[in-house]
């Protein structure tokens, strides 16, 4: 391997200070302030850091573990980049990040989103390209369901106006961020970018949904949401890392309601089930059209329960029972020819 030559003038690269701040020894390193996090990530998005610096930066943050202030700074950097470099994003009621993909269970959450959209709750779903073998991602599943994927921000806005639902890929919305997400192939590890994309709420929707793989991220993500002054947020350990309630297990919902912290236990609605282990959209089609087989029984509980959580988060139901009643009514009146 040939290393790049040292610049003749020996002037340090402007980004080096950020790497040094988090890369010193245990006693000397420190967390970024909110402003440092924002500035450093702005430099990355603007291409003012080398590839080596970006890799070091992401992995040092992973080892150190990011703070709510840092995560909030990263989010603000991304929002600022979008405001400067992209057309205005459409207005939405609900921000729905979808970056995990499904492996053990079918992607029932997609039916929840479509059910809500058919009842005029404007949902902006965004996600990244497939990055883990053996998982079914939202863009793939939606295409198989016959739901169009937006190829531009303008098209996403049109789809939202026409259908109250759109899916926009991160590669269209913020290509630089998509490239950073794809660095997992090179680094072999997830990075703070995986968390950042879930917290971005790029349209500034009043209702934000976030799922986590590990409960430890709940404190981090809710702390960042408080700094960012999110109004209504629900965080929970969704099935497979997606925003999907597990109907066969009690789920604890953590969130913000008008900037005040909330914690709610959502009880299981059925006994523990064995996952099929092979994610597919065919059971989604069958369930939507009225075929409630064994997979559909679990799926119906997951679809209605997830939709109810969203309604509850949005403040459209005073309690869980009312939210479930509304979601069940949506389900009974669904257009079975939709997919």
C-alpha positions as CSV (number, residue, x, y, z in Angstrom):
1,X,0.0,0.0,0.0
2,X,1.3,3.4,-0.9
3,X,0.6,6.1,1.6
4,X,-0.1,9.7,0.5
5,X,2.8,12.0,0.7
6,X,3.0,14.5,3.6
7,X,2.1,18.0,2.3
8,X,5.3,20.0,1.7
9,X,4.0,22.9,3.9
10,X,3.1,20.5,6.8
11,X,-0.1,22.4,7.4
12,X,-2.6,20.3,9.3
13,X,-5.9,19.5,7.6
14,X,-8.8,21.5,9.1
15,X,-10.8,18.3,9.9
16,X,-7.9,16.8,11.9
17,X,-8.8,18.6,15.1
18,X,-12.2,16.8,15.2
19,X,-10.5,13.4,14.8
20,X,-8.1,14.3,17.5
21,X,-10.8,15.5,20.0
22,X,-12.4,12.1,20.1
23,X,-9.3,10.0,19.3
24,X,-7.0,10.9,22.2
25,X,-6.4,8.4,25.0
26,X,-9.2,7.6,27.5
27,X,-8.1,10.4,29.8
28,X,-7.7,13.1,27.2
29,X,-10.4,12.6,24.7
30,X,-13.8,14.2,25.1
31,X,-17.2,14.4,23.6
32,X,-18.1,16.9,21.0
33,X,-20.2,19.9,21.9
34,X,-23.5,20.2,19.9
35,X,-21.8,22.9,17.8
36,X,-18.7,20.8,17.2
37,X,-20.8,17.8,16.2
38,X,-22.8,20.0,13.8
39,X,-19.8,21.7,12.3
40,X,-17.8,18.5,11.8
41,X,-20.7,16.7,10.1
42,X,-21.3,19.7,7.9
43,X,-17.7,19.4,6.7
44,X,-18.2,15.7,5.9
45,X,-21.4,16.4,4.0
46,X,-19.7,19.2,2.1
47,X,-16.8,16.9,1.1
48,X,-14.3,18.8,3.3
49,X,-12.9,15.7,5.0
50,X,-10.8,12.9,3.5
51,X,-12.1,9.3,3.2
52,X,-9.5,8.2,5.8
53,X,-10.7,11.0,8.2
54,X,-14.3,10.0,7.8
55,X,-13.7,6.4,8.5
56,X,-11.6,7.2,11.6
57,X,-14.3,9.7,12.8
58,X,-17.1,7.2,12.5
59,X,-15.3,4.4,14.2
60,X,-14.0,6.5,17.0
61,X,-17.5,7.7,17.6
62,X,-18.7,4.1,17.7
63,X,-16.1,3.1,20.2
64,X,-16.7,6.2,22.3
65,X,-20.5,6.1,21.8
66,X,-22.2,9.2,20.8
67,X,-24.1,11.5,23.2
68,X,-27.5,13.1,22.7
69,X,-25.8,16.5,22.0
70,X,-23.7,14.9,19.3
71,X,-26.6,13.1,17.7
72,X,-28.6,16.3,17.7
73,X,-25.8,18.2,16.1
74,X,-25.4,15.5,13.3
75,X,-29.2,15.8,12.7
76,X,-29.1,19.6,12.4
77,X,-26.2,19.3,10.0
78,X,-28.2,17.0,7.8
79,X,-31.3,19.2,7.9
80,X,-29.2,22.2,7.0
81,X,-27.6,20.4,4.1
82,X,-31.1,19.5,2.8
83,X,-32.3,23.1,3.1
84,X,-29.3,24.4,1.2
85,X,-29.0,21.8,-1.5
86,X,-32.3,20.2,-2.2
87,X,-35.8,21.3,-3.2
88,X,-38.2,21.8,-0.3
89,X,-39.4,18.5,1.1
90,X,-43.1,17.9,1.2
91,X,-45.1,18.4,4.4
92,X,-46.1,15.3,6.2
93,X,-48.0,14.4,9.4
94,X,-45.8,11.4,10.3
95,X,-42.1,10.7,9.8
96,X,-41.5,7.0,9.3
97,X,-37.8,6.0,9.0
98,X,-37.3,2.5,7.6
99,X,-33.7,1.3,7.5
100,X,-33.5,-2.1,9.2
101,X,-35.3,-4.5,6.8
102,X,-37.0,-7.7,7.8
103,X,-35.6,-11.2,8.2
104,X,-37.7,-13.3,10.7
105,X,-41.1,-11.8,10.3
106,X,-42.9,-10.4,7.2
107,X,-42.9,-6.6,6.8
108,X,-46.4,-6.1,8.3
109,X,-45.6,-2.4,9.2
110,X,-46.0,-1.5,5.5
111,X,-49.7,-2.4,5.8
112,X,-50.0,-0.3,8.9
113,X,-48.5,2.7,7.0
114,X,-50.8,2.1,4.0
115,X,-53.8,1.7,6.3
116,X,-53.1,5.1,7.9
117,X,-52.4,6.8,4.6
118,X,-55.7,5.5,3.2
119,X,-57.3,7.4,6.1
120,X,-55.5,10.7,5.2
121,X,-52.6,10.6,7.6
122,X,-49.8,11.8,5.5
123,X,-46.8,9.5,5.9
124,X,-43.3,10.3,4.7
125,X,-41.3,7.0,4.7
126,X,-37.6,7.1,4.0
127,X,-34.9,4.4,4.0
128,X,-31.5,3.3,2.7
129,X,-30.4,0.7,0.3
130,X,-30.1,-3.0,1.3
131,X,-27.0,-3.4,3.4
132,X,-27.4,-6.7,5.1
133,X,-27.8,-10.0,3.2
134,X,-31.0,-12.0,3.8
135,X,-33.2,-9.0,4.8
136,X,-36.2,-7.7,2.9
137,X,-36.1,-3.8,2.8
138,X,-39.0,-1.5,2.4
139,X,-38.3,-0.3,-1.1
140,X,-38.0,-3.9,-2.3
141,X,-41.3,-4.9,-0.5
142,X,-43.2,-1.8,-1.7
143,X,-42.2,-2.5,-5.3
144,X,-43.5,-6.0,-5.0
145,X,-46.7,-4.7,-3.6
146,X,-47.1,-2.4,-6.6
147,X,-46.6,0.8,-4.5
148,X,-44.5,3.3,-6.5
149,X,-41.2,4.4,-5.2
150,X,-40.4,8.1,-5.6
151,X,-37.5,8.9,-7.9
152,X,-37.2,12.5,-6.9
153,X,-38.3,14.9,-4.1
154,X,-40.8,16.4,-6.5
155,X,-42.3,13.0,-7.2
156,X,-42.4,12.2,-3.5
157,X,-44.4,15.4,-2.9
158,X,-46.9,14.5,-5.7
159,X,-47.3,11.0,-4.3
160,X,-48.0,12.4,-0.8
161,X,-50.6,14.7,-2.2
162,X,-52.3,12.0,-4.2
163,X,-52.0,9.0,-1.9
164,X,-51.0,10.5,1.6
165,X,-48.0,8.1,1.4
166,X,-44.5,8.2,-0.2
167,X,-41.2,6.4,0.1
168,X,-38.1,8.3,-0.7
169,X,-34.7,6.7,-0.8
170,X,-31.8,8.2,1.1
171,X,-29.8,8.0,-2.1
172,X,-32.2,10.6,-3.7
173,X,-32.7,12.7,-0.6
174,X,-29.1,12.9,0.6
175,X,-26.6,11.0,-1.5
176,X,-23.7,11.8,0.8
177,X,-25.5,10.3,3.8
178,X,-26.3,7.2,1.8
179,X,-22.7,6.8,0.9
180,X,-21.8,7.1,4.6
181,X,-24.4,4.4,5.5
182,X,-22.9,2.1,2.8
183,X,-19.4,2.4,4.4
184,X,-20.5,-0.5,6.6
185,X,-19.4,-2.7,3.7
186,X,-15.9,-1.3,4.1
187,X,-15.8,-0.9,7.9
188,X,-17.6,-4.1,8.8
189,X,-19.5,-2.3,11.5
190,X,-22.5,-0.1,12.0
191,X,-21.8,3.5,12.6
192,X,-23.6,6.5,14.2
193,X,-25.0,7.1,10.7
194,X,-27.4,4.2,11.3
195,X,-28.8,6.0,14.3
196,X,-28.8,9.4,12.7
197,X,-31.0,8.4,9.8
198,X,-33.7,7.2,12.2
199,X,-33.7,10.5,14.0
200,X,-33.5,12.9,11.0
201,X,-37.2,13.7,10.5
202,X,-36.3,15.5,7.4
203,X,-39.8,17.0,6.7
204,X,-40.2,18.3,10.2
205,X,-43.3,16.2,10.7
206,X,-45.1,16.8,14.0
207,X,-45.2,13.1,14.7
208,X,-41.9,11.1,14.6
209,X,-41.6,7.3,15.0
210,X,-38.3,5.6,15.8
211,X,-37.4,2.0,16.3
212,X,-34.2,0.6,17.9
213,X,-32.4,-2.7,17.8
214,X,-31.1,-2.3,21.3
215,X,-32.9,-0.7,24.3
216,X,-29.7,1.3,25.2
217,X,-30.3,3.5,22.2
218,X,-33.7,4.7,23.6
219,X,-32.0,7.1,26.1
220,X,-29.7,8.4,23.4
221,X,-32.4,9.0,20.7
222,X,-34.9,10.5,23.1
223,X,-32.3,12.8,24.5
224,X,-31.4,14.0,21.0
225,X,-35.1,14.5,20.2
226,X,-35.5,16.7,23.3
227,X,-32.6,18.9,22.2
228,X,-34.2,19.1,18.7
229,X,-37.6,20.0,20.3
230,X,-39.5,17.2,18.7
231,X,-43.2,17.5,19.6
232,X,-44.6,14.0,19.5
233,X,-42.2,11.0,19.4
234,X,-42.5,7.3,20.1
235,X,-39.4,5.1,20.5
236,X,-39.6,1.3,21.0
237,X,-37.8,-1.9,20.2
238,X,-39.7,-2.8,17.1
239,X,-39.7,-6.2,15.4
240,X,-36.4,-6.6,13.5
241,X,-35.5,-3.0,14.1
242,X,-38.5,-1.7,12.1
243,X,-41.4,0.4,13.4
244,X,-43.6,-2.6,14.0
245,X,-45.3,-3.6,17.2
246,X,-44.8,-7.2,18.3
247,X,-48.3,-8.4,19.2
248,X,-47.0,-11.5,21.0
249,X,-44.9,-9.6,23.6
250,X,-45.5,-6.6,25.9
251,X,-43.8,-3.5,24.5
252,X,-42.6,-0.5,26.4
253,X,-43.1,2.8,24.4
254,X,-40.8,5.6,25.3
255,X,-41.5,9.0,23.9
256,X,-42.3,12.7,24.0
257,X,-45.7,14.2,24.1
258,X,-45.5,18.0,23.5
259,X,-41.9,17.8,24.7
260,X,-42.7,16.0,27.9
261,X,-41.3,12.5,28.5
262,X,-43.7,9.6,28.4
263,X,-43.5,5.9,29.0
264,X,-46.3,3.5,28.3
265,X,-46.6,-0.3,28.4
266,X,-48.4,-1.7,25.4
267,X,-49.7,-5.2,26.3
268,X,-49.4,-8.2,24.1
269,X,-52.6,-9.1,22.2
270,X,-51.8,-12.8,21.5
271,X,-49.6,-15.6,22.8
272,X,-46.0,-15.9,21.7
273,X,-45.6,-17.0,18.1
274,X,-42.8,-18.7,16.1
275,X,-41.6,-16.5,13.3
276,X,-41.7,-17.9,9.8
277,X,-38.0,-17.0,9.3
278,X,-38.4,-16.0,5.6
279,X,-39.7,-12.5,5.0
280,X,-42.1,-12.1,2.1
281,X,-44.8,-9.8,0.8
282,X,-47.1,-12.6,-0.3
283,X,-48.7,-13.0,3.2
284,X,-49.3,-9.2,3.2
285,X,-51.2,-9.4,0.0
286,X,-53.3,-12.4,1.2
287,X,-54.1,-10.7,4.5
288,X,-55.1,-7.4,3.0
289,X,-57.4,-9.2,0.6
290,X,-59.1,-11.1,3.4
291,X,-57.3,-14.4,3.7
292,X,-56.5,-14.8,7.4
293,X,-54.4,-17.9,7.7
294,X,-51.9,-18.6,10.5
295,X,-49.5,-16.0,9.3
296,X,-52.3,-13.6,8.7
297,X,-53.6,-14.0,12.3
298,X,-50.3,-12.7,13.6
299,X,-50.1,-10.1,10.8
300,X,-53.5,-8.7,11.5
301,X,-52.6,-8.1,15.2
302,X,-49.2,-6.5,14.1
303,X,-50.9,-4.3,11.5
304,X,-53.7,-3.0,13.8
305,X,-51.4,-2.7,16.8
306,X,-48.7,-0.7,14.9
307,X,-51.4,1.6,13.4
308,X,-52.8,2.1,16.9
309,X,-49.4,3.1,18.3
310,X,-49.1,5.7,15.6
311,X,-52.6,7.1,16.3
312,X,-51.8,7.2,20.1
313,X,-48.5,9.0,19.4
314,X,-50.2,11.5,17.2
315,X,-52.6,12.4,20.0
316,X,-55.6,11.2,18.0
317,X,-56.7,8.8,20.8
318,X,-56.8,9.5,24.5
319,X,-55.8,5.9,25.5
320,X,-54.7,2.6,24.0
321,X,-58.1,1.1,23.8
322,X,-59.5,4.0,21.8
323,X,-56.5,3.9,19.5
324,X,-57.1,0.2,18.9
325,X,-60.8,0.8,18.2
326,X,-59.9,3.4,15.6
327,X,-57.3,1.2,14.0
328,X,-59.7,-1.8,13.9
329,X,-62.3,0.4,12.2
330,X,-59.8,1.5,9.6
331,X,-59.0,-2.2,9.0
332,X,-62.7,-3.2,8.6
333,X,-63.2,-0.4,6.1
334,X,-60.0,-0.9,4.1
335,X,-60.1,-1.1,0.3
336,X,-59.3,-4.8,-0.4
337,X,-58.4,-3.9,-4.0
338,X,-55.6,-1.5,-2.8
339,X,-52.9,-4.2,-3.3
